[in-house]
Amino acid sequence: MVFAFIFRSDRPACIRYIREHGEQAFAEEMTKRKCQTIKRK
């Protein structure tokens, strides 16, 4: 995926996190990490 390549994000991990913890928790976690997405390892 171009998005994942450019932003070095792990989109499936983001979606999993949202499903497990909810959108609010995801937004709070990303704010705490100072990023918009979960970074790929």
PDB file of N, CA, C, O and CB in Angstrom:
ATOM      1  N   MET A   1       0.828  -1.192   0.000  1.00  0.00           N
ATOM      2  CA  MET A   1       0.000   0.000   0.000  1.00  0.00           C
ATOM      3  C   MET A   1       0.870   1.253   0.000  1.00  0.00           C
ATOM      4  O   MET A   1       1.848   1.334   0.743  1.00  0.00           O
ATOM      5  CB  MET A   1      -0.941   0.000   1.209  1.00  0.00           C
ATOM      6  N   VAL A   2       0.528   2.188  -0.799  1.00  0.00           N
ATOM      7  CA  VAL A   2       1.275   3.439  -0.875  1.00  0.00           C
ATOM      8  C   VAL A   2       1.188   4.188   0.455  1.00  0.00           C
ATOM      9  O   VAL A   2       2.195   4.703   0.942  1.00  0.00           O
ATOM     10  CB  VAL A   2       0.744   4.319  -2.026  1.00  0.00           C
ATOM     11  N   PHE A   3      -0.004   4.252   1.042  1.00  0.00           N
ATOM     12  CA  PHE A   3      -0.194   4.951   2.322  1.00  0.00           C
ATOM     13  C   PHE A   3       0.749   4.397   3.384  1.00  0.00           C
ATOM     14  O   PHE A   3       1.454   5.156   4.050  1.00  0.00           O
ATOM     15  CB  PHE A   3      -1.658   4.825   2.798  1.00  0.00           C
ATOM     16  N   ALA A   4       0.763   3.092   3.538  1.00  0.00           N
ATOM     17  CA  ALA A   4       1.614   2.459   4.551  1.00  0.00           C
ATOM     18  C   ALA A   4       3.088   2.717   4.264  1.00  0.00           C
ATOM     19  O   ALA A   4       3.873   2.932   5.187  1.00  0.00           O
ATOM     20  CB  ALA A   4       1.347   0.947   4.610  1.00  0.00           C
ATOM     21  N   PHE A   5       3.460   2.696   3.008  1.00  0.00           N
ATOM     22  CA  PHE A   5       4.857   2.928   2.645  1.00  0.00           C
ATOM     23  C   PHE A   5       5.285   4.355   2.969  1.00  0.00           C
ATOM     24  O   PHE A   5       6.334   4.573   3.575  1.00  0.00           O
ATOM     25  CB  PHE A   5       5.074   2.643   1.158  1.00  0.00           C
ATOM     26  N   ILE A   6       4.475   5.316   2.566  1.00  0.00           N
ATOM     27  CA  ILE A   6       4.819   6.725   2.769  1.00  0.00           C
ATOM     28  C   ILE A   6       4.830   7.088   4.254  1.00  0.00           C
ATOM     29  O   ILE A   6       5.755   7.747   4.730  1.00  0.00           O
ATOM     30  CB  ILE A   6       3.831   7.625   2.018  1.00  0.00           C
ATOM     31  N   PHE A   7       3.817   6.662   4.971  1.00  0.00           N
ATOM     32  CA  PHE A   7       3.691   7.061   6.378  1.00  0.00           C
ATOM     33  C   PHE A   7       4.291   6.047   7.342  1.00  0.00           C
ATOM     34  O   PHE A   7       4.270   6.248   8.556  1.00  0.00           O
ATOM     35  CB  PHE A   7       2.240   7.273   6.722  1.00  0.00           C
ATOM     36  N   ARG A   8       4.831   4.946   6.794  1.00  0.00           N
ATOM     37  CA  ARG A   8       5.407   3.887   7.624  1.00  0.00           C
ATOM     38  C   ARG A   8       4.447   3.459   8.726  1.00  0.00           C
ATOM     39  O   ARG A   8       4.846   3.263   9.873  1.00  0.00           O
ATOM     40  CB  ARG A   8       6.727   4.351   8.235  1.00  0.00           C
ATOM     41  N   SER A   9       3.182   3.318   8.363  1.00  0.00           N
ATOM     42  CA  SER A   9       2.176   2.974   9.350  1.00  0.00           C
ATOM     43  C   SER A   9       1.748   1.515   9.200  1.00  0.00           C
ATOM     44  O   SER A   9       1.878   0.910   8.136  1.00  0.00           O
ATOM     45  CB  SER A   9       0.966   3.901   9.223  1.00  0.00           C
ATOM     46  N   ASP A  10       1.248   0.991  10.274  1.00  0.00           N
ATOM     47  CA  ASP A  10       0.717  -0.364  10.276  1.00  0.00           C
ATOM     48  C   ASP A  10      -0.800  -0.244  10.373  1.00  0.00           C
ATOM     49  O   ASP A  10      -1.383  -0.323  11.455  1.00  0.00           O
ATOM     50  CB  ASP A  10       1.311  -1.226  11.460  1.00  0.00           C
ATOM     51  N   ARG A  11      -1.417  -0.054   9.220  1.00  0.00           N
ATOM     52  CA  ARG A  11      -2.864   0.192   9.178  1.00  0.00           C
ATOM     53  C   ARG A  11      -3.673  -0.942   9.818  1.00  0.00           C
ATOM     54  O   ARG A  11      -4.600  -0.653  10.574  1.00  0.00           O
ATOM     55  CB  ARG A  11      -3.313   0.386   7.737  1.00  0.00           C
ATOM     56  N   PRO A  12      -3.369  -2.211   9.552  1.00  0.00           N
ATOM     57  CA  PRO A  12      -4.125  -3.275  10.214  1.00  0.00           C
ATOM     58  C   PRO A  12      -4.033  -3.194  11.740  1.00  0.00           C
ATOM     59  O   PRO A  12      -5.008  -3.476  12.436  1.00  0.00           O
ATOM     60  CB  PRO A  12      -3.628  -4.632   9.744  1.00  0.00           C
ATOM     61  N   ALA A  13      -2.876  -2.812  12.254  1.00  0.00           N
ATOM     62  CA  ALA A  13      -2.722  -2.676  13.707  1.00  0.00           C
ATOM     63  C   ALA A  13      -3.589  -1.535  14.230  1.00  0.00           C
ATOM     64  O   ALA A  13      -4.168  -1.642  15.311  1.00  0.00           O
ATOM     65  CB  ALA A  13      -1.241  -2.433  14.078  1.00  0.00           C
ATOM     66  N   CYS A  14      -3.683  -0.455  13.477  1.00  0.00           N
ATOM     67  CA  CYS A  14      -4.533   0.671  13.870  1.00  0.00           C
ATOM     68  C   CYS A  14      -5.994   0.228  13.942  1.00  0.00           C
ATOM     69  O   CYS A  14      -6.695   0.520  14.911  1.00  0.00           O
ATOM     70  CB  CYS A  14      -4.375   1.849  12.877  1.00  0.00           C
ATOM     71  N   ILE A  15      -6.435  -0.468  12.921  1.00  0.00           N
ATOM     72  CA  ILE A  15      -7.824  -0.932  12.872  1.00  0.00           C
ATOM     73  C   ILE A  15      -8.102  -1.894  14.016  1.00  0.00           C
ATOM     74  O   ILE A  15      -9.148  -1.812  14.659  1.00  0.00           O
ATOM     75  CB  ILE A  15      -8.125  -1.610  11.522  1.00  0.00           C
ATOM     76  N   ARG A  16      -7.166  -2.810  14.273  1.00  0.00           N
ATOM     77  CA  ARG A  16      -7.311  -3.749  15.390  1.00  0.00           C
ATOM     78  C   ARG A  16      -7.426  -3.012  16.719  1.00  0.00           C
ATOM     79  O   ARG A  16      -8.268  -3.347  17.552  1.00  0.00           O
ATOM     80  CB  ARG A  16      -6.125  -4.718  15.431  1.00  0.00           C
ATOM     81  N   TYR A  17      -6.576  -2.009  16.910  1.00  0.00           N
ATOM     82  CA  TYR A  17      -6.585  -1.233  18.158  1.00  0.00           C
ATOM     83  C   TYR A  17      -7.937  -0.550  18.336  1.00  0.00           C
ATOM     84  O   TYR A  17      -8.502  -0.571  19.430  1.00  0.00           O
ATOM     85  CB  TYR A  17      -5.444  -0.178  18.163  1.00  0.00           C
ATOM     86  N   ILE A  18      -8.456   0.049  17.280  1.00  0.00           N
ATOM     87  CA  ILE A  18      -9.751   0.731  17.343  1.00  0.00           C
ATOM     88  C   ILE A  18     -10.859  -0.266  17.668  1.00  0.00           C
ATOM     89  O   ILE A  18     -11.726   0.024  18.492  1.00  0.00           O
ATOM     90  CB  ILE A  18     -10.053   1.453  16.011  1.00  0.00           C
ATOM     91  N   ARG A  19     -10.842  -1.426  17.036  1.00  0.00           N
ATOM     92  CA  ARG A  19     -11.867  -2.445  17.307  1.00  0.00           C
ATOM     93  C   ARG A  19     -11.818  -2.930  18.755  1.00  0.00           C
ATOM     94  O   ARG A  19     -12.857  -3.157  19.375  1.00  0.00           O
ATOM     95  CB  ARG A  19     -11.692  -3.636  16.358  1.00  0.00           C
ATOM     96  N   GLU A  20     -10.619  -3.085  19.285  1.00  0.00           N
ATOM     97  CA  GLU A  20     -10.454  -3.619  20.635  1.00  0.00           C
ATOM     98  C   GLU A  20     -10.688  -2.570  21.721  1.00  0.00           C
ATOM     99  O   GLU A  20     -11.222  -2.886  22.785  1.00  0.00           O
ATOM    100  CB  GLU A  20      -9.072  -4.200  20.786  1.00  0.00           C
ATOM    101  N   HIS A  21     -10.286  -1.314  21.454  1.00  0.00           N
ATOM    102  CA  HIS A  21     -10.306  -0.300  22.504  1.00  0.00           C
ATOM    103  C   HIS A  21     -11.245   0.870  22.229  1.00  0.00           C
ATOM    104  O   HIS A  21     -11.560   1.636  23.140  1.00  0.00           O
ATOM    105  CB  HIS A  21      -8.932   0.221  22.707  1.00  0.00           C
ATOM    106  N   GLY A  22     -11.695   1.016  20.986  1.00  0.00           N
ATOM    107  CA  GLY A  22     -12.591   2.119  20.633  1.00  0.00           C
ATOM    108  C   GLY A  22     -11.849   3.307  20.051  1.00  0.00           C
ATOM    109  O   GLY A  22     -10.641   3.463  20.225  1.00  0.00           O
ATOM    110  N   GLU A  23     -12.607   4.137  19.357  1.00  0.00           N
ATOM    111  CA  GLU A  23     -12.027   5.299  18.676  1.00  0.00           C
ATOM    112  C   GLU A  23     -11.433   6.308  19.649  1.00  0.00           C
ATOM    113  O   GLU A  23     -10.370   6.870  19.385  1.00  0.00           O
ATOM    114  CB  GLU A  23     -13.078   5.977  17.825  1.00  0.00           C
ATOM    115  N   GLN A  24     -12.105   6.542  20.764  1.00  0.00           N
ATOM    116  CA  GLN A  24     -11.626   7.523  21.732  1.00  0.00           C
ATOM    117  C   GLN A  24     -10.273   7.098  22.308  1.00  0.00           C
ATOM    118  O   GLN A  24      -9.357   7.913  22.418  1.00  0.00           O
ATOM    119  CB  GLN A  24     -12.653   7.707  22.863  1.00  0.00           C
ATOM    120  N   ALA A  25     -10.154   5.833  22.669  1.00  0.00           N
ATOM    121  CA  ALA A  25      -8.895   5.321  23.215  1.00  0.00           C
ATOM    122  C   ALA A  25      -7.781   5.417  22.174  1.00  0.00           C
ATOM    123  O   ALA A  25      -6.643   5.746  22.509  1.00  0.00           O
ATOM    124  CB  ALA A  25      -9.063   3.859  23.686  1.00  0.00           C
ATOM    125  N   PHE A  26      -8.106   5.129  20.913  1.00  0.00           N
ATOM    126  CA  PHE A  26      -7.117   5.232  19.838  1.00  0.00           C
ATOM    127  C   PHE A  26      -6.642   6.678  19.706  1.00  0.00           C
ATOM    128  O   PHE A  26      -5.441   6.933  19.614  1.00  0.00           O
ATOM    129  CB  PHE A  26      -7.710   4.730  18.494  1.00  0.00           C
ATOM    130  N   ALA A  27      -7.582   7.622  19.696  1.00  0.00           N
ATOM    131  CA  ALA A  27      -7.229   9.033  19.563  1.00  0.00           C
ATOM    132  C   ALA A  27      -6.347   9.484  20.726  1.00  0.00           C
ATOM    133  O   ALA A  27      -5.378  10.218  20.531  1.00  0.00           O
ATOM    134  CB  ALA A  27      -8.496   9.900  19.489  1.00  0.00           C
ATOM    135  N   GLU A  28      -6.688   9.044  21.929  1.00  0.00           N
ATOM    136  CA  GLU A  28      -5.890   9.412  23.100  1.00  0.00           C
ATOM    137  C   GLU A  28      -4.485   8.817  23.028  1.00  0.00           C
ATOM    138  O   GLU A  28      -3.505   9.481  23.365  1.00  0.00           O
ATOM    139  CB  GLU A  28      -6.586   8.951  24.383  1.00  0.00           C
ATOM    140  N   GLU A  29      -4.394   7.567  22.588  1.00  0.00           N
ATOM    141  CA  GLU A  29      -3.090   6.906  22.459  1.00  0.00           C
ATOM    142  C   GLU A  29      -2.229   7.606  21.417  1.00  0.00           C
ATOM    143  O   GLU A  29      -1.036   7.812  21.639  1.00  0.00           O
ATOM    144  CB  GLU A  29      -3.269   5.423  22.087  1.00  0.00           C
ATOM    145  N   MET A  30      -2.815   7.971  20.288  1.00  0.00           N
ATOM    146  CA  MET A  30      -2.060   8.635  19.234  1.00  0.00           C
ATOM    147  C   MET A  30      -1.630  10.036  19.684  1.00  0.00           C
ATOM    148  O   MET A  30      -0.551  10.498  19.314  1.00  0.00           O
ATOM    149  CB  MET A  30      -2.898   8.716  17.942  1.00  0.00           C
ATOM    150  N   THR A  31      -2.459  10.708  20.471  1.00  0.00           N
ATOM    151  CA  THR A  31      -2.087  12.014  21.015  1.00  0.00           C
ATOM    152  C   THR A  31      -0.905  11.853  21.960  1.00  0.00           C
ATOM    153  O   THR A  31       0.038  12.643  21.934  1.00  0.00           O
ATOM    154  CB  THR A  31      -3.285  12.674  21.749  1.00  0.00           C
ATOM    155  N   LYS A  32      -0.967  10.824  22.789  1.00  0.00           N
ATOM    156  CA  LYS A  32       0.119  10.566  23.739  1.00  0.00           C
ATOM    157  C   LYS A  32       1.418  10.256  22.992  1.00  0.00           C
ATOM    158  O   LYS A  32       2.494  10.688  23.406  1.00  0.00           O
ATOM    159  CB  LYS A  32      -0.250   9.396  24.683  1.00  0.00           C
ATOM    160  N   ARG A  33       1.315   9.510  21.895  1.00  0.00           N
ATOM    161  CA  ARG A  33       2.504   9.162  21.099  1.00  0.00           C
ATOM    162  C   ARG A  33       2.940  10.298  20.181  1.00  0.00           C
ATOM    163  O   ARG A  33       4.017  10.244  19.588  1.00  0.00           O
ATOM    164  CB  ARG A  33       2.231   7.917  20.268  1.00  0.00           C
ATOM    165  N   LYS A  34       2.108  11.317  20.068  1.00  0.00           N
ATOM    166  CA  LYS A  34       2.350  12.452  19.166  1.00  0.00           C
ATOM    167  C   LYS A  34       2.490  12.002  17.719  1.00  0.00           C
ATOM    168  O   LYS A  34       3.397  12.426  17.003  1.00  0.00           O
ATOM    169  CB  LYS A  34       3.606  13.209  19.591  1.00  0.00           C
ATOM    170  N   CYS A  35       1.578  11.142  17.308  1.00  0.00           N
ATOM    171  CA  CYS A  35       1.544  10.694  15.908  1.00  0.00           C
ATOM    172  C   CYS A  35       0.100  10.412  15.520  1.00  0.00           C
ATOM    173  O   CYS A  35      -0.796  10.439  16.362  1.00  0.00           O
ATOM    174  CB  CYS A  35       2.434   9.422  15.694  1.00  0.00           C
ATOM    175  N   GLN A  36      -0.114  10.144  14.253  1.00  0.00           N
ATOM    176  CA  GLN A  36      -1.463   9.917  13.752  1.00  0.00           C
ATOM    177  C   GLN A  36      -1.763   8.443  13.536  1.00  0.00           C
ATOM    178  O   GLN A  36      -2.901   8.077  13.243  1.00  0.00           O
ATOM    179  CB  GLN A  36      -1.666  10.667  12.467  1.00  0.00           C
ATOM    180  N   THR A  37      -0.774   7.616  13.674  1.00  0.00           N
ATOM    181  CA  THR A  37      -0.968   6.201  13.381  1.00  0.00           C
ATOM    182  C   THR A  37       0.057   5.362  14.140  1.00  0.00           C
ATOM    183  O   THR A  37       1.018   5.891  14.698  1.00  0.00           O
ATOM    184  CB  THR A  37      -0.863   5.941  11.863  1.00  0.00           C
ATOM    185  N   ILE A  38      -0.154   4.084  14.152  1.00  0.00           N
ATOM    186  CA  ILE A  38       0.788   3.170  14.769  1.00  0.00           C
ATOM    187  C   ILE A  38       1.911   2.903  13.776  1.00  0.00           C
ATOM    188  O   ILE A  38       1.656   2.504  12.640  1.00  0.00           O
ATOM    189  CB  ILE A  38       0.091   1.845  15.205  1.00  0.00           C
ATOM    190  N   LYS A  39       3.139   3.121  14.195  1.00  0.00           N
ATOM    191  CA  LYS A  39       4.278   2.949  13.297  1.00  0.00           C
ATOM    192  C   LYS A  39       4.604   1.473  13.083  1.00  0.00           C
ATOM    193  O   LYS A  39       4.452   0.648  13.984  1.00  0.00           O
ATOM    194  CB  LYS A  39       5.500   3.678  13.850  1.00  0.00           C
ATOM    195  N   ARG A  40       5.052   1.163  11.876  1.00  0.00           N
ATOM    196  CA  ARG A  40       5.493  -0.184  11.565  1.00  0.00           C
ATOM    197  C   ARG A  40       6.820  -0.441  12.258  1.00  0.00           C
ATOM    198  O   ARG A  40       7.605   0.481  12.479  1.00  0.00           O
ATOM    199  CB  ARG A  40       5.617  -0.391  10.038  1.00  0.00           C
ATOM    200  N   LYS A  41       7.059  -1.675  12.592  1.00  0.00           N
ATOM    201  CA  LYS A  41       8.313  -2.030  13.264  1.00  0.00           C
ATOM    202  C   LYS A  41       9.317  -2.556  12.290  1.00  0.00           C
ATOM    203  O   LYS A  41      10.431  -2.904  12.679  1.00  0.00           O
ATOM    204  CB  LYS A  41       8.075  -3.052  14.350  1.00  0.00           C
TER     205      LYS A  41
END
